[in-house]
Amino acid sequence: MLEKYGHGGDLLTAAELYGEGSGVFLDFSANINPLGPPPGLLEQLAEALPSITAYPDPGHRRFKALLAESIGVEAAVLTAANGAAESMALLLLALAPRRVGIVEPCFSEYRTLSEQFGAEVLAVRGKPELHYRAPVEAIAALLPQVELLLLGQPNNPNGVQYDLDELRFLAREAERCGTVLAVDEAFIDFIPEAQRQSLLPELAAYRHTVLVRSMTKFYAIPGLRLGFTLAHPELAAAMTGKQVSWSVNGLALLAGEACLRSGRDYEERTRALIAEERGRLRQGLMALRCAVPPAEANFLLAELPAPWSAAEVQARLGARGILVRSCAMYPGLTAGHIRVAVKGRDDNARLLQELGDVLGAPVE
Protein backbone atom coordinates (compact mmCIF):
# COMPACT_ATOMS: atom_id res chain seq x y z
CA MET A 1 0.00 0.00 0.00
CA LEU A 2 1.36 3.40 -0.99
CA GLU A 3 -0.15 5.11 2.07
CA LYS A 4 2.27 3.44 4.49
CA TYR A 5 2.19 6.52 6.73
CA GLY A 6 -1.41 7.44 6.06
CA HIS A 7 -0.89 10.10 3.38
CA GLY A 8 -0.07 10.65 -0.27
CA GLY A 9 3.16 12.09 -1.63
CA ASP A 10 5.38 9.35 -0.18
CA LEU A 11 7.95 8.96 -2.94
CA LEU A 12 10.27 6.72 -0.93
CA THR A 13 7.52 4.16 -0.34
CA ALA A 14 6.61 4.41 -4.03
CA ALA A 15 10.20 3.59 -4.98
CA GLU A 16 10.16 0.61 -2.60
CA LEU A 17 6.91 -0.69 -4.09
CA TYR A 18 7.42 0.02 -7.78
CA GLY A 19 11.21 0.14 -8.09
CA GLU A 20 13.69 2.89 -8.74
CA GLY A 21 13.53 1.84 -12.38
CA SER A 22 10.10 3.43 -12.61
CA GLY A 23 11.92 6.74 -13.06
CA VAL A 24 10.55 10.05 -11.83
CA PHE A 25 7.01 9.50 -10.59
CA LEU A 26 4.14 11.61 -11.83
CA ASP A 27 2.55 12.18 -8.44
CA PHE A 28 -1.22 12.68 -8.37
CA SER A 29 -1.40 11.50 -4.73
CA ALA A 30 -0.37 14.90 -3.27
CA ASN A 31 -2.44 18.02 -3.94
CA ILE A 32 0.20 20.64 -4.75
CA ASN A 33 0.03 23.67 -7.06
CA PRO A 34 1.13 22.40 -10.51
CA LEU A 35 2.76 25.78 -11.25
CA GLY A 36 5.32 25.12 -8.53
CA PRO A 37 6.53 27.79 -6.09
CA PRO A 38 6.10 31.48 -6.96
CA PRO A 39 8.67 32.87 -9.40
CA GLY A 40 11.92 33.77 -7.71
CA LEU A 41 11.26 31.89 -4.48
CA LEU A 42 13.86 29.18 -5.03
CA GLU A 43 16.49 31.79 -5.80
CA GLN A 44 15.61 33.70 -2.63
CA LEU A 45 15.91 30.52 -0.58
CA ALA A 46 19.28 29.73 -2.12
CA GLU A 47 20.55 33.21 -1.23
CA ALA A 48 19.24 32.78 2.32
CA LEU A 49 20.99 29.46 2.99
CA PRO A 50 23.77 31.11 5.07
CA SER A 51 21.07 32.22 7.53
CA ILE A 52 20.67 28.64 8.78
CA THR A 53 23.55 29.34 11.16
CA ALA A 54 21.16 31.57 13.16
CA TYR A 55 18.05 30.60 15.11
CA PRO A 56 14.70 31.49 13.52
CA ASP A 57 12.49 34.08 15.22
CA PRO A 58 10.49 32.13 17.86
CA GLY A 59 7.76 34.78 17.69
CA HIS A 60 7.43 34.67 13.88
CA ARG A 61 7.07 38.46 14.04
CA ARG A 62 7.85 39.59 10.50
CA PHE A 63 5.85 36.75 8.96
CA LYS A 64 2.82 37.39 11.20
CA ALA A 65 2.95 41.15 10.61
CA LEU A 66 2.97 40.66 6.84
CA LEU A 67 0.28 37.97 7.08
CA ALA A 68 -1.94 40.21 9.23
CA GLU A 69 -1.58 43.03 6.70
CA SER A 70 -2.30 40.68 3.79
CA ILE A 71 -5.45 39.20 5.34
CA GLY A 72 -6.65 42.36 7.08
CA VAL A 73 -6.60 41.13 10.69
CA GLU A 74 -4.76 41.93 13.91
CA ALA A 75 -1.57 39.93 14.45
CA ALA A 76 -2.94 38.85 17.86
CA VAL A 77 -5.38 36.44 16.21
CA LEU A 78 -2.63 34.60 14.31
CA THR A 79 -0.61 31.55 15.27
CA ALA A 80 2.07 30.44 12.81
CA ALA A 81 2.86 26.73 12.76
CA ASN A 82 4.90 24.00 11.14
CA GLY A 83 2.09 23.18 8.72
CA ALA A 84 -1.67 22.87 9.25
CA ALA A 85 -1.13 19.58 11.09
CA GLU A 86 0.82 21.34 13.84
CA SER A 87 -1.92 23.97 14.00
CA MET A 88 -4.41 21.22 14.81
CA ALA A 89 -2.04 19.70 17.36
CA LEU A 90 -1.70 23.08 19.10
CA LEU A 91 -5.49 23.36 19.23
CA LEU A 92 -5.71 19.97 20.89
CA LEU A 93 -2.96 20.86 23.36
CA ALA A 94 -4.55 24.20 24.23
CA LEU A 95 -8.08 22.83 24.64
CA ALA A 96 -7.31 19.34 26.01
CA PRO A 97 -10.73 18.10 24.81
CA ARG A 98 -12.16 14.86 26.13
CA ARG A 99 -14.19 14.37 22.94
CA VAL A 100 -13.58 15.63 19.40
CA GLY A 101 -16.14 15.64 16.61
CA ILE A 102 -15.35 15.01 12.94
CA VAL A 103 -17.33 14.67 9.71
CA GLU A 104 -16.21 11.65 7.71
CA PRO A 105 -14.80 11.16 5.15
CA CYS A 106 -12.15 13.72 6.09
CA PHE A 107 -8.43 14.41 6.43
CA SER A 108 -7.09 11.42 8.40
CA GLU A 109 -5.12 13.62 10.81
CA TYR A 110 -8.36 14.84 12.41
CA ARG A 111 -8.86 11.43 13.97
CA THR A 112 -5.20 10.45 14.28
CA LEU A 113 -4.12 13.60 16.13
CA SER A 114 -7.19 13.61 18.36
CA GLU A 115 -6.56 10.03 19.46
CA GLN A 116 -2.83 10.67 19.89
CA PHE A 117 -3.71 13.43 22.35
CA GLY A 118 -6.09 11.18 24.27
CA ALA A 119 -9.46 12.37 22.99
CA GLU A 120 -12.41 10.17 22.10
CA VAL A 121 -13.55 10.80 18.52
CA LEU A 122 -17.23 11.04 17.65
CA ALA A 123 -18.15 11.14 13.97
CA VAL A 124 -21.03 11.77 11.61
CA ARG A 125 -20.92 10.53 8.03
CA GLY A 126 -21.28 12.45 4.82
CA LYS A 127 -23.88 11.23 2.35
CA PRO A 128 -23.14 10.25 -1.27
CA GLU A 129 -26.17 12.21 -2.45
CA LEU A 130 -24.65 15.34 -0.82
CA HIS A 131 -21.29 14.64 -2.47
CA TYR A 132 -20.12 13.24 0.88
CA ARG A 133 -21.08 16.28 2.92
CA ALA A 134 -23.09 15.63 6.07
CA PRO A 135 -26.44 17.33 6.69
CA VAL A 136 -25.71 20.48 8.66
CA GLU A 137 -28.31 19.44 11.23
CA ALA A 138 -26.32 16.26 11.94
CA ILE A 139 -23.15 18.29 12.43
CA ALA A 140 -24.97 20.71 14.73
CA ALA A 141 -26.29 17.78 16.79
CA LEU A 142 -22.68 16.67 17.34
CA LEU A 143 -21.55 20.03 18.74
CA PRO A 144 -23.05 19.67 22.27
CA GLN A 145 -21.38 16.24 22.62
CA VAL A 146 -17.79 17.44 22.02
CA GLU A 147 -15.41 20.20 23.08
CA LEU A 148 -13.84 20.56 19.61
CA LEU A 149 -15.24 19.88 16.15
CA LEU A 150 -13.00 19.74 13.04
CA LEU A 151 -14.59 20.50 9.67
CA GLY A 152 -12.91 20.62 6.24
CA GLN A 153 -13.84 23.58 4.00
CA PRO A 154 -13.41 22.58 1.20
CA ASN A 155 -13.24 19.08 2.59
CA ASN A 156 -10.54 16.54 1.78
CA PRO A 157 -10.96 14.12 -0.04
CA ASN A 158 -14.17 15.24 -1.80
CA GLY A 159 -13.24 18.89 -2.41
CA VAL A 160 -16.70 20.28 -1.65
CA GLN A 161 -17.65 23.35 0.40
CA TYR A 162 -20.47 23.93 2.86
CA ASP A 163 -22.57 27.03 2.18
CA LEU A 164 -21.82 30.21 4.11
CA ASP A 165 -25.24 30.17 5.79
CA GLU A 166 -24.54 26.61 6.96
CA LEU A 167 -21.20 27.72 8.41
CA ARG A 168 -22.86 30.66 10.17
CA PHE A 169 -25.43 28.30 11.66
CA LEU A 170 -22.71 25.98 12.95
CA ALA A 171 -20.69 28.91 14.32
CA ARG A 172 -23.73 30.19 16.23
CA GLU A 173 -24.42 26.72 17.59
CA ALA A 174 -20.78 26.44 18.66
CA GLU A 175 -21.15 29.72 20.57
CA ARG A 176 -24.28 28.47 22.25
CA CYS A 177 -22.65 25.16 23.26
CA GLY A 178 -19.24 26.57 24.16
CA THR A 179 -17.67 24.17 21.67
CA VAL A 180 -14.74 25.24 19.50
CA LEU A 181 -15.48 24.89 15.78
CA ALA A 182 -12.23 24.53 13.82
CA VAL A 183 -12.78 25.06 10.09
CA ASP A 184 -9.90 23.65 8.06
CA GLU A 185 -9.42 25.93 5.05
CA ALA A 186 -6.15 24.38 3.87
CA PHE A 187 -7.30 24.33 0.23
CA ILE A 188 -9.48 27.44 0.12
CA ASP A 189 -6.84 29.53 -1.68
CA PHE A 190 -7.47 27.46 -4.82
CA ILE A 191 -11.05 28.78 -4.96
CA PRO A 192 -11.65 32.25 -6.47
CA GLU A 193 -12.44 34.76 -3.74
CA ALA A 194 -15.98 35.40 -5.01
CA GLN A 195 -16.76 31.67 -4.70
CA ARG A 196 -15.21 31.02 -1.28
CA GLN A 197 -17.55 30.16 1.55
CA SER A 198 -15.54 31.45 4.51
CA LEU A 199 -16.28 33.00 7.89
CA LEU A 200 -13.07 35.04 7.71
CA PRO A 201 -14.75 38.44 7.09
CA GLU A 202 -16.97 37.98 10.16
CA LEU A 203 -14.71 35.85 12.34
CA ALA A 204 -14.65 38.44 15.14
CA ALA A 205 -18.34 37.69 15.77
CA TYR A 206 -17.58 34.06 16.71
CA ARG A 207 -15.34 33.67 19.73
CA HIS A 208 -15.41 29.86 19.46
CA THR A 209 -14.60 29.55 15.75
CA VAL A 210 -11.04 28.95 14.50
CA LEU A 211 -9.84 28.97 10.90
CA VAL A 212 -6.92 26.69 9.98
CA ARG A 213 -4.96 27.52 6.84
CA SER A 214 -1.97 26.11 4.99
CA MET A 215 0.58 27.75 2.72
CA THR A 216 2.21 24.51 1.61
CA LYS A 217 -0.36 23.42 -1.00
CA PHE A 218 -1.14 26.66 -2.84
CA TYR A 219 2.46 27.89 -2.86
CA ALA A 220 3.95 24.42 -3.50
CA ILE A 221 6.28 24.33 -0.48
CA PRO A 222 5.19 21.14 1.35
CA GLY A 223 8.78 20.24 2.19
CA LEU A 224 9.17 23.44 4.21
CA ARG A 225 5.90 23.11 6.22
CA LEU A 226 4.04 26.34 6.99
CA GLY A 227 0.51 26.96 8.20
CA PHE A 228 -1.39 29.27 10.51
CA THR A 229 -4.62 29.72 12.43
CA LEU A 230 -6.95 32.64 13.02
CA ALA A 231 -8.65 32.56 16.40
CA HIS A 232 -9.80 34.75 19.27
CA PRO A 233 -6.66 36.32 20.80
CA GLU A 234 -7.06 34.36 24.05
CA LEU A 235 -7.18 31.04 22.22
CA ALA A 236 -4.37 32.12 19.89
CA ALA A 237 -2.23 32.90 22.94
CA ALA A 238 -3.11 29.55 24.52
CA MET A 239 -2.04 27.74 21.34
CA THR A 240 1.21 29.69 21.14
CA GLY A 241 1.86 28.82 24.78
CA LYS A 242 1.86 25.12 23.87
CA GLN A 243 4.20 25.49 20.90
CA VAL A 244 7.72 24.08 20.92
CA SER A 245 10.26 26.89 20.45
CA TRP A 246 11.53 27.28 16.87
CA SER A 247 9.05 24.76 15.47
CA VAL A 248 8.80 26.94 12.34
CA ASN A 249 12.23 27.05 10.73
CA GLY A 250 13.86 30.16 9.33
CA LEU A 251 13.65 29.15 5.67
CA ALA A 252 9.94 28.39 6.04
CA LEU A 253 9.34 31.84 7.54
CA LEU A 254 11.34 33.48 4.76
CA ALA A 255 9.39 31.49 2.15
CA GLY A 256 6.13 32.53 3.76
CA GLU A 257 7.06 36.19 3.54
CA ALA A 258 8.10 35.78 -0.09
CA CYS A 259 4.86 33.96 -0.96
CA LEU A 260 2.78 36.73 0.58
CA ARG A 261 4.63 39.18 -1.68
CA SER A 262 4.29 37.00 -4.79
CA GLY A 263 1.49 39.12 -6.23
CA ARG A 264 -1.90 38.61 -7.81
CA ASP A 265 -0.65 37.29 -11.15
CA TYR A 266 0.67 34.01 -9.69
CA GLU A 267 -2.49 33.54 -7.62
CA GLU A 268 -4.85 34.25 -10.52
CA ARG A 269 -2.91 32.02 -12.94
CA THR A 270 -3.10 29.21 -10.39
CA ARG A 271 -6.86 29.50 -9.92
CA ALA A 272 -7.53 29.78 -13.64
CA LEU A 273 -5.41 26.71 -14.38
CA ILE A 274 -7.05 24.65 -11.62
CA ALA A 275 -10.58 25.61 -12.68
CA GLU A 276 -10.00 24.77 -16.35
CA GLU A 277 -8.05 21.56 -15.82
CA ARG A 278 -10.30 20.29 -13.02
CA GLY A 279 -13.28 20.42 -15.36
CA ARG A 280 -11.34 18.74 -18.15
CA LEU A 281 -10.00 16.03 -15.83
CA ARG A 282 -13.42 15.38 -14.32
CA GLN A 283 -14.96 14.92 -17.75
CA GLY A 284 -12.17 12.54 -18.70
CA LEU A 285 -12.64 10.45 -15.55
CA MET A 286 -16.39 10.29 -16.07
CA ALA A 287 -15.81 9.15 -19.66
CA LEU A 288 -13.91 6.22 -18.12
CA ARG A 289 -17.07 5.38 -16.12
CA CYS A 290 -15.81 6.83 -12.83
CA ALA A 291 -18.28 8.62 -10.54
CA VAL A 292 -16.80 12.05 -9.71
CA PRO A 293 -18.44 14.67 -7.44
CA PRO A 294 -18.24 18.28 -8.70
CA ALA A 295 -15.35 19.50 -6.53
CA GLU A 296 -14.04 23.05 -6.06
CA ALA A 297 -10.45 22.45 -4.91
CA ASN A 298 -7.33 21.18 -6.70
CA PHE A 299 -8.21 17.49 -6.45
CA LEU A 300 -11.00 15.11 -7.41
CA LEU A 301 -12.52 12.13 -5.66
CA ALA A 302 -13.35 9.33 -8.10
CA GLU A 303 -15.16 6.02 -7.59
CA LEU A 304 -13.78 3.47 -10.04
CA PRO A 305 -16.13 1.35 -12.15
CA ALA A 306 -16.87 -2.10 -10.77
CA PRO A 307 -15.17 -4.46 -10.21
CA TRP A 308 -12.00 -2.36 -9.95
CA SER A 309 -10.51 -1.61 -6.52
CA ALA A 310 -8.36 1.35 -5.57
CA ALA A 311 -5.58 -1.03 -4.50
CA GLU A 312 -5.46 -2.76 -7.89
CA VAL A 313 -5.56 0.44 -9.91
CA GLN A 314 -3.00 2.14 -7.67
CA ALA A 315 -0.60 -0.78 -8.10
CA ARG A 316 -1.00 -0.91 -11.88
CA LEU A 317 -0.59 2.85 -12.28
CA GLY A 318 2.38 2.82 -9.89
CA ALA A 319 4.15 0.31 -12.11
CA ARG A 320 3.66 2.81 -14.94
CA GLY A 321 5.22 5.63 -12.89
CA ILE A 322 1.94 7.32 -11.85
CA LEU A 323 0.85 7.70 -8.23
CA VAL A 324 -2.77 8.12 -7.11
CA ARG A 325 -4.20 8.26 -3.61
CA SER A 326 -6.24 5.27 -2.48
CA CYS A 327 -9.23 6.41 -0.44
CA ALA A 328 -10.34 2.90 0.49
CA MET A 329 -9.33 3.53 4.12
CA TYR A 330 -11.53 6.63 4.47
CA PRO A 331 -14.60 5.85 6.61
CA GLY A 332 -17.67 6.48 4.52
CA LEU A 333 -16.03 5.68 1.19
CA THR A 334 -15.61 2.38 -0.66
CA ALA A 335 -12.78 0.09 -1.71
CA GLY A 336 -13.11 1.61 -5.18
CA HIS A 337 -12.43 5.26 -4.32
CA ILE A 338 -9.28 7.10 -5.37
CA ARG A 339 -8.27 10.77 -5.19
CA VAL A 340 -6.26 12.52 -7.89
CA ALA A 341 -4.65 15.95 -7.84
CA VAL A 342 -5.34 18.42 -10.64
CA LYS A 343 -2.15 19.07 -12.60
CA GLY A 344 -1.26 20.68 -15.92
CA ARG A 345 -2.90 19.60 -19.17
CA ASP A 346 -0.18 17.25 -20.39
CA ASP A 347 0.13 15.48 -17.04
CA ASN A 348 -3.64 15.12 -16.71
CA ALA A 349 -3.84 13.74 -20.24
CA ARG A 350 -1.21 11.14 -19.41
CA LEU A 351 -3.13 10.09 -16.28
CA LEU A 352 -6.31 9.63 -18.29
CA GLN A 353 -4.48 7.69 -21.00
CA GLU A 354 -2.76 5.35 -18.54
CA LEU A 355 -5.90 4.92 -16.43
CA GLY A 356 -7.89 4.13 -19.55
CA ASP A 357 -5.34 1.47 -20.52
CA VAL A 358 -5.52 -0.02 -17.01
CA LEU A 359 -9.32 -0.07 -16.87
CA GLY A 360 -9.43 -1.65 -20.32
CA ALA A 361 -7.29 -4.56 -19.14
CA PRO A 362 -8.59 -7.68 -17.36
CA VAL A 363 -9.10 -7.47 -13.60
CA GLU A 364 -6.71 -9.75 -11.74
N, C-alpha and C positions, 0 to 999 in steps of 0.2 A: 504494500500500500504506500502510495506516495506521501500521504499525510501522516508520516511517522510521528511528527510532533504536533499534529492537530491542525496544521495550516498549509496553505499553498506556498509556492515560491521556494521550496526546499530543493535547491539544485544539487546539493551533495547526495541526498537520498535518491534523486533522479538518476545521477550517475551510477550509484550503487545498483539500482534496479535495472537500468537500461544500457549501462556500459558507457565508458568514456568514448567509445567509438561512435556513439550517436551524434557526436559533434556538439555544436552550440545549440542548446535547447531553445525552441520558440515557446516561451512560457506564458500560457493563458491562465495559469493557476493563481497568479498574483495580479491584483487590480491596480496597476500603476500607469500613470500618464504616458501614453505612447510617444509623446513628443520628447520625453526625457526631461532633465532638469532645465530650468530657465537659461537662456543664452548667457554665457559668461560666468555661470556659477562654478563650473569645474575649475576654470582658471583662477577665480578668486580663492577657492579652497586650496589650490596648489600654492598660491602666493602666501597663504596663511599658515602653511604647514609648520614654519618655525615657531608659531605661537603655542604648539603643543608642549613646549617646555614650561609654560605657565599654567596655573590652575584656572579653570573657567570661573566666571562670576557666579557664586552660589545663589545670588538673588535674581539672576537673569534680567538685570535692570534695563539694559539697552534694548534687548529683544522685547520685553514686556511694554516698554514705553512706545516703541514703534508699532507693536501689535495693537495697543490701546488706541493709538492715533488712527491706525488703518481701519479698525472696526468701529470706532466711535464710542468707546466705553472708558471707564476709569480703570487705571492699572490695578486697583485694589480688588477687582473682581476676577483677575486673571491668575491662573496657576500654570506655569510652564512645566512640561514633563518629558520624560524620555519615551515619547510615543503615547498614543491614546491608551494603550494597555496600562502604562504606569498611572495615567490619569484615573483610570477606574480603580486601580489598586489603592491610590491615595484616598479616593472616596470611601472605599471599604475600611481603610485604616482609620479615617477621621470619624466615620459614623459607627463603626463596630456593630453592624446590624445583625440581629439574630436570624432574620429571614429576608431574603432578596427575591423580588419578583422579576420574571423575564417573559418575553413573548416569543415562543418558538415557532418556526426555525429562526435562529439568530446567530450572531457572532459567538463562536464557541467559548471565548474568554469570559463572557458574562457568567456562565455557569462555573467554568474552571476556576476563575479567580475567586468567586464568591465562596465556593467550597474550600479552596485553599485557605481562605481567611476564616473558616469555621462557621459560615452561614448556611442555613437550610435554604434550598432553592425551591420556590413555588412557581409553576409555569402555567400559562394558558397557550393554546395552540392557534396558529393562524389557519385560515380556511382556504382551500384551493379556489373556491369561487370568489374569494376576495384577494386573489393573487398572493395568498399566504399571509395576508394581514389578519389580525384578530379583530372581532367586533369591539369597538371602543368601550361598549358597556361591560364586556368581559374583562378588559384591562382595568377599567375603573373599579370593578368588583374586587380585583386583586389588591388594590392600593391599601385598604384598611388592614390587610393581613400581613403586610411587610413594612419594613422601615426604609427600604430602598427599592426602586423599580428601574430597570434598565431597558431602554427602548431604542431601537435603531431607526434612524430617520435621515436618508432612506435606509431601509433595512438591508442587511447582508444575511442571506445570499440572494434575496429576491429583487432587491433594487427598487422597492416601491415606497412611496411616502404616505404618511397619514395626512389628512387635510388639516389646515390651520385651525379650523373650528374644533376639530377633534382634539388637537393638542391643547388648545385653550381649556377645553372641558377637563382633560386629564390634569392640567396644571392647577385648575381650581379645586379639583377633587384632592389633589396632593396637598394643597394648602389646608383644606378642611380636615384631612386625616393626619397632618403632620408628617407625611411620608415624603422622602426626597425622590423626585422624578428626575432621572438622569437621561437626557436625550442625546444619543450618540449620533453626531452629525459628521462623522469621519469622511463621508463621501459627498457632502452637500455642495462642496465647491464645484463639482462637475455639473451641477444643475444651474442653468441661467438664473440670475437673481430674481427676475420676474416670476419664475416658476417655483422658487423655493418655498417650502412650507416650514417656516422657522419662527420660533418664539423670540429670537434675538432682539428685534426692535422693541419688544415689550417685556423683556426679561426682568426688569426692575420691579414689575408688578407681582412677580412670583418668587417669594423668598425661598421656597422649597424646590425650585427647578434649577437644574444644572445642565449646561450644554457642554458636550465633549467634542473636541475637534482634533483633526490630524493634519499635519502638513506633509506627511511622508508620501501619501498617495498622489495628490494633485500635483505636487512639485517634484515627484519622482526621486525622493531621497530616503527610501525605506532603510537603507543601510546606516543612516545617521540617526534615525529615531527622533522625532520631534512632534509633540502634541501639546494641547493646552485645554483648560476648562474655563468656562465663565460661570461664576456662582456668586451668591450673596457674599460680601466681604468677610463675614464671620466664618462661613464655611470655607471660603478660599484660604483664609488664614489657618484654619484647622487642617486643611489638606497640606498646605506648605509646611506646617509644623510636624507632619509625619514623613516628610520627604528626606531621603538620604542626601547628604551634602554632595554637590557636584554630580548629581545623577544625569544632568543634561550637559554633555561635553561641549568644549569650546567651539569645535568645528560645526556642531549641530546648531549652536546659537548663531554663529556667523552665517551659516546657510539660511537659517530662518530670517535673519535680517535682510539678506540678499533677495530671498524669495519675495518678501513683502515689498521690496523695491523693484520687482521685476516688471511691473507695468501691466496695463490693460491688454496690450496686444497678445502677449503670451497666454493670458487667461482666456481671452475671447477665442483665440485660435484653438485652444484646448477644447472648449465647450462646443464649438462648431464642429470640430472633428469627431468628438464623441457622439454628438447628436446624429450626425450623418451616418457614421459607420455603425452605430448601434442599430439603427433602423435597417441598414443593409444586412448586417449580420443576423439580426432576428429573422428577417425574411428568408435568408439562406438556410437557417436552422429549421424553420418551419417547413421549408420545401423538402427537407430531409425527414419530415414526419416527426419532428420534435415539438413538444408543447412548450411554448416560451411566453411567460407573462410579459406584459408591456412595461419594462423597467425604465427608470429615469437616471440611473447612475452609469458608471463605466464598466458594467458587467451584466451578464445575462444568466438567469437560471433556466436550464433546459431539462425537460424530462424526455429521455431517449425512447424511441419506439420499441415496443415489446418485440422480442424477448430480451433485448440488450440490457446489460447491467452497466452501471458506472465503472465498476472494477474492470470489466472486460474491455470496455472502450478506452479507459484510461491506460491500460497496459498496452493495447495495440497502438494507440497514438504515441505513447511514450517510446515504443520501439522505433517509431518514425521520427523521433526528435521533437514531438509536440506534447506539452504538458497541459492537462486540464484538471480542474478541481473536482474530485468526487464529493458529492453532497449526500451520499448514502448514510453517513453517520449523523446527519442533522435530524433531530427529533421533529416529526411532522412531515418529513419528505420520504421518498421511496428509494429503493436500491437502484433505480434508474435515473436519478437526478445528478446532473453535473452543473458546474458553474464555469463560465468562460469570460475572461476579460475582453473588453473592446480594444482592439489595436488599430493600426493603420490598415489601409485598404489591401495592400499586398499580403500582409500577414493574415488578415481575416480571410482572404480568398484561399490562402493555402490551408488554413484550418478547415474550411468548408470542403475543399477538394479531398483532403486526407480523411476527414470524417465521413464523407460520402463513400470513399473507397472502402473504409472499414465497415460501414453499415451495409454495404452491398455484398460483403463477404459472408460466408457461413458462420453462424454462431457456434463457438466451441463449447 
